[in-house]
Amino acid sequence: MILIRTSLRPGKAQEVSEKRKGSGTMKKRAESRDDNKITIIPEYGRQRLLTYAESFRDLADLFEGEDVIAFNSTGGSEPEDRQDYLWQRKLQENQGLLAEHLKEMAHIMAEVARETCLYRPMGERKYKQISRLLRESGILLRNFFELEREDGHTEISLTMKMLSEKYTKLGEHVCIEDVADFISVALNIRLRAARNSPQYLTPDWSTYYFVEEPEYHVLTGVAKAVKETEEVSGDNYSFYEAENGRMAAILSDGMGSGKKACNDSGQVIEKMERLLEAGFRKEPAVQMINGALVAAGQEENMSTLDICDINMYTGECEFMKVGAACSYIKRGRLVDRLSALNFPLGVFGQIEPETIHRALQSGDYVIMLSDGILDALSQGIGEEMLPEIIGRTEYTNPNEIANQILTYCLKQSNGHIRDDMTVMVIGLWKKDALSLPADCE
């Protein structure tokens, strides 16, 4: 997204502006989608990125192909003792991990270099209509660009400022979301301010960005209980919303309980967010975090990782589990149980995260749990009854559903909290006021 914006200033913006003012040339070129497709990165920068990507791949091949028998003090091909053998294995594992990381960096660079978008020329009538609407609210418009991203969704950039006299009266209370409402009506498409765009208009010229609103939106709820002998929970969670219309719910359960478990799982959550924000795909990001834990050489530094990644435009959902407890999808009274059998992070140098795909519908709920919930149920009716309990709940607010599940599990363990317990609930609805439950408004 940042690359799209950068490419419009100043050279491309000036070129597009001239096309709008031109005569029949622009109309002829507008007839061809290929002519209007522009690369996000200029050709020179694109070639450099591809060159860097190839260099990273070559480095990865070198690390993968290198034979590590350097720790044998006798110079032979067999390790002299167990310690030498362990050092050799450790170094080989680290080199393999480094090679995988280099490959992922190469993949990100190549994807950025190949990224393109479709420029749709703005008609003069539409441009004047939006300019007039904004001016009536004390806003001057200088440039307007409409881009179609590779995923088919629209992005808008406006260069504008507040009139000085209006700004003096209103101060900084003109929100960019109000502008999003204006242009949404004019373009007949629902838009919202981009996450990194300035939130208020000022009397100076600035460029503001808007993206197409996803088809769905979510409400979330969380209920937690701390192990009765501890002060802090060893579970950590996050709801991460990306600019491309995806929302990831992330839950990590640190080994044991207390401050150390909290620190371990907290670092897993923070690293996962940073890697996703940097453009890493989920599986390479998980492998990188696992590699960092293994390289630290602390066997007790193990944490589970549970990710629910929802495409807010389509409702498609992907679960990725590493040693995590079961998750559930509630659709009315029907409940789908999702489980995986693998080890937590930090156990082996290479792991195989289990991935599960589902298509969500408006009104569905996703329930994610930490191990403490299942441990509590084992003291009573058992885990097998949990889908029935979830299916019978009449609550529609995610917070109330989470609290009900937690309360039920506490009753099963007679109020004893033997392990940290966390319940995360995500409710998905189409962006239609009629579809949102009354107690969620």
N, C-alpha and C positions, 0 to 999 in steps of 0.2 A: 504493500500500500504506500509506503513512503517513497518507493521508487517511482510510482505513478505520479505522485505529486511533484517530485523533483524534476521529472522530465518535462513538465509543463512550464518551467520557469528558467530563464526568460525566453530562450530561443524558440522552443516549440509553441509557447503561448503566442508569441508575436507572429509566427508563421500561420497559426490557425486563425488569429484575428484578421490577418490580411486576406485569408481565404473567404472569411465571412463577408468582407467588404468588396471582394472581387466580383466579376460578372459571371458569365456562363461557365467558366472553367471549373468553378467549385461545384456547380450542379452536375456537370458531366462526371467528375470524380466521385461525387456522392452516390452515383448509381452503382458503383462497384464496391463491394465490401472489402475486397483485397486492397484496393487503393486507399481506403480509409483506415486500414489496420496499421497501427504504428507500434514499433518496438518500445518497450519501457526504457531500455538502456540504449544510448547511442551506439553505433556500430563499433567504434573504437573501444569503448568500455566493454561491450559485449565480447569482443574477441579476447580482451585481456582476462575477463572472467573465465572464459572457456579454457584459456591457456593455464590459468591458475588451477582450474579443476583438473586438468590433465596432469599437472605436476603433482597434485595431491594423490591422484590415482597411482602414479608411478611410485611415489613414496610408499604407498600402501602395499604395492606389489613387492617392493624391496623388503619391507618388514615381514611380510608373509613368507617370503622365500628364503629368509636368512636362517641358517642352521646354527643353533645355539648349543655348542659343546665347550664353551670357553672356560667353564669352571672346573674342568677336570685337571687336577694338578699334575697328573702324569702325562698329559698330552694325548692319551688314548681316546678311543671312541666310546668307552664305557665309563660312567661316573665312578669315581674311586670309593665313595661311600654315600650313605643316604643323604647327608647334608648337601653334597654336591648335586645329587640328583634332584633334590627339592629346589635348589637354587635355579637349576636349569629349567625345570618345569615352570617355575614362577616367572622367569624371564620370558620364556616362550609365550606364556599366557598374556603377559603384559604387552608383548610385541603384537600379538594377535588382536588385542583390544585396541591398541593404537592404530593398527591398520584399518579396523572397522570405523574408528572415529574419522580417520582421514578420508575414507570413502564417503562417509556421510557429508563431510564438508564439501567434497567434490560434487556430490549430488545437489546440494543446496545451491552452490555457485552456478552449476549448469542450468538448474531450473530458473534461477533469476535471470540468467543471460538469455534464455529462450522466451521469457515472459513477454507477451504482447497484449494489446488491447485494441478495441475497435472505437475509432473516433466517429461520433455521429454529429455532423454539422448542425448547428442550431439555426432554425429558421428565423428570419428577421422579425416576423410577426410575434413569434413566441418570445424572442429576446426582449422586444419592446414591452410586451405584456408583463413579463416578470420584472423588468426594470421599473415600470410604472407602479406595480404593486409594492415594490420595496421603497420607492421614493415616497409614496403616500405614508409610509411608516418612518420616514426620516432617514432612509438608507440609500446611499449612492452605489450603483453597480457599475463596475468597469469591465470585467471579463467574466465570461460564463462558458464553461466547458462541460460536455457530457461524454463520458467514456463507458464503454461496455467491457467489463473484465472478461478474462478467459473463461470464468465459470458461468458467464451469461448474465451476471448481475450488474446493475448500474452504479456508477460513481459520478458525482457532480462536484465541480469546484467553482466557487464564486469568489471573485476579488471585489471587495466592497468596503465601505466605511460609513460611520454615522455622520450625518450632517452636524456641524459644530454646534449650532443653536439647539438642536434636539438633544445632543449629548449633554449639554450644559443643564438641561431640564431633567433629563432622565438618568444621568450618570451611567453606571455600568449595569443597569437593570434590563437592557435589551438582550435577551438570551438567544443564542444561536438556534435553539429548538423552535423558537417562533418563526425564524426564517425558514426552517425546514418545513413548517406547516404551509407557509406561503407557496413555496416552489412545488410542494407535493400536490397542491390543488392545481397549479398551473400545468404541471407535467403529467398529471393523472397517474402518479406513482408514489407510493408511500416511502418517504425518506426520513432519515434521522442523522444527526450530526455524527461524524466519525469520532472514534474514541480519542484520537490525539489532536483533534481540531480545537482551536480556542473556543471557549464556551460563551464569551460575551463580546459584543461589538464595541469597537473603540473609534475615535475620530481619525485614526490613521488607516491607510490602505493596508489590508491584510487579506490573505487567501484562506477561505474556510471550505471544509470538505464535508460532503454528505454521502452516505451510502444507502443502498436500498434496504428497507426494513425487511427482516426475515419473515417468513410466513407464520412461524410459531414464536411463542415466548414461554418462559418458564418461571415458576415460583418455587422457591426452595425452603426446606425446613430441616432443622438439626436438633437432636436431643442427645445429651451426653450424661454419663455418670462416671465419676472417678473411683478407682479402686479404694476400698474403705481404709487401707493402711497408707495411702499416699495423698499428697497435696495437689499434684497435677496429673493430668491424663497423659498416658503414653500414646494416645491416638491424636493424629492431626488430619485436617481436611482442608479443602479449598474448592471454590467454584471459580474457574478461570474462563473468562469470555474473550475470545479472539475477535479480531476485526473482520475476519472472513465469514462471520455468521455461525461460528461453532462455539459451543459451550462444553467445557470439560469439568466434570465433578471428579475430584481426586481424593482418595482416602488412603492413609498409611497408618499401620499399627506397628509401633516399635516393639522389639523383643523385650519382654519383661514389663516393668511398669516404672512410674516415677519420672524423675527429671531426665535421666539418661535416655529412657525410652522416648520421652517427649522430644528431646534434642535430636535423636536419630531419625524419628519419623518426620519431624519438622524440616530437617535438612533434605530429606527425600522429596517432600512437597515443594520446597523452595527451588531445588534443582530442576524438578520436572517442569515447573512453571517457566523458569528462565529458558530452558531448552526449547519448549514449545513456542515461547515468544520469539526466540532466535530463528525459528523456522524448521527445527528438527522434526522429523516424523516421530510418531509415538514409539515405535519399536526400537529404532536406533537410540532414542533418548533413554529408554529404559535400560538398554544394554550399556550405555555410557555410565549411567548412575550405578548399575551393578558392578561395572568394572572399577569404578572409583572405590566402592565399598570393599571389593575383593583385594584391591591393591593396598588398602589400608592395613590389611592383615589382622583385623580384629574379628574373630569368629562370632563374638557376641553382638556385633554391630549389624544385626539382621532386622529387616523391616519388610512388611508386606506392602504391596502397591495395588490399588484397585482404581481403574480409570473408566469412567463412562463419558464417551465423547458423542455429543448430539449435534447433528447438522440442523440448524434452526430454519433453514430454507426448505428442507425436504422431510424432516422428521426421522431420517436414517440415524441409527444409533450403533456405536461400536464399543463393546466392553473389552478391556484388556486387564487380565488378572495375573498377578505374580504372588502366589502364596496367600491370596485373599479369600475371605469368606464368601458365601453365596450371595448373589444379588437377586432381586425379584422385580418383575414388571407386573403391575396391577392394571387390568383393563376391566372395569366393572367388578364383577365377582370372580373373574378368571385371573389366575396368577401363574406366571411363567417363572420357573426357578432356573437360575443360571449359575453353574458351578464350574470350577476348574481344579485340577489336581497337579500342582507343581510347587516348587520350593520358593521360599521368600528370597528377596534380594540379599546378596552378599554371601551366598552359600557356595556357588560354583562360578567359575570364570565366564562361562557361556550359559545363558538361560534361554528357555523357549516360552515366552509369554503366550498364554492362551487367549485367543481373540474370538469373540462371539458377536455376530451381527443380528440386529433386529430392526424392524420398521415400526416406529412408534406412531400412534394416532392421537388426535386431540382428545384430552381427558385421561391419558395414560399417566401412571406414576411409576417412577423408578425408585426402588428402595435399596440402599447400600448399607452394609453392616460391618462392624468389626467383630473379631473373634469372641469378644466378651459377651456379646448377645447370645451366641450359640452356646457358650459355656453355661450361661444362666439358664437357658432352656433345658440343658441336659440334667439340671437338678430337678426338673418338674416333668412336664409332658413330653419334652423332647423336641428336636428341631423339625421333625416330620409334620408337626401341627402348625408350624409358623405360616405356611401358605394359606391354610384355612383361616387363621386369625387375620391375616392381611386382607383376604378376600371378603371377610365379613364386615370390615370396618366401614362405617357410614360417613366418616369425616371426609371432607374434600380439601381442607386446608393442609398443605404439606407439614406445617409445624404441628398441627394437632395429630396427624397420622404418626409422625415421628414420636411424639410424646406418648401416644397410646401404645405403640409397640414397646417402647422402653419401660413403661409402667407395667405392662403385662409380663415382661421378662423379669422385672424385679420381684413381682409377686411369685413367679415360679421358683425363685431362689430364696424365698422367704425374707426378702429385703437385704440379703447379703450381697455385696458387690465384690466378687472374687477377682474380677479383672475389669480393666477399663472397658466401657461400653459406649458405642457411638452408633446412632441411626441417622442416615442422610436420606431425605426424600426430595425428589424432583418431580414436579407436576408440569405437564406440557399441554398447552392450549393453542389453538389457532388465534390469530390476532383479530378476534371478533368479540365484542363486548357480550354478546349473547351466550358465548361458549364458556365464559369464565364463571365458576361457581360463586354464589352470593357471598359466602364467608371468606372468599379470597380477594374480594375487591378492596 
